[in-house]
Amino acid sequence: MNMQFYETPNFSKNAKKIEITNYQKVSKTLQLVNWNVLWNLDDVNDMWVKFCATVKFHVAQNTSSKFMRQSSTKPWIDDGIIRMIRYKKSLWQRYIKNRRDTVTVRDNVVNLSTDNKRSASIFVDTFSKALSREPAGPLPKTSTRRNQNTISHVTISPKLVEAAIKGLKSNSYPGLDAISVKFTSKLLDEGICNSCV
């Protein structure tokens, strides 16, 4: 058993083959063909096969093909612009890297800290002093005027709660109480939750 492998050139996806046929030369060469030999065949199918083979042969002889590879860059982008694009990209990468790093902070002695562990401990000290202990004594007066709007007395009827629960989507996530919508709607349907409402 003989095996034959065909190797095709590895063109990229943006390469295409362009074929140009000179039909004037094809017609001139077909005029030089001795068609009497072709018409002397007895079978019509044989004549048709011979005719098609002759035409295809002369078309192939007068066809030139060329593989053209399209450039991925636009034609107006030259080497100078490519250098500028790469420089801009490197600047952007440095900016992203700097944003990911810990911000430089100053400690109580106003020393600049660039170490991540030192910056983290400064943050911990600052937030623990500001948020973990209640301030002693009266609160300082604020310069802005307090808003005096108050909420009037609101009565929520059981029908309003029932309509709100039935209006929820069954595939929505549970709220802060971690009770699913399906469970509460089933309780409403069975009348178990009427005493809760």
Protein Blocks (a to p, Z undefined) as FASTA:
>chain_A
ZZdddddddddfkbccdddddfklmmmmmmmpcfklmmmpmblklmmmmmmmmmmmmmmm
mpccddddddfbdfklcfklmmmmmmmmmmmmmmmmmmmpccddddfkopacfbfklmmm
mmmmmmmmmmmpccedjddddfbdcdfbdcddddddfklmmmmmmmpcfkbccdfkopaf
klmmmmmmnommmmmZZ
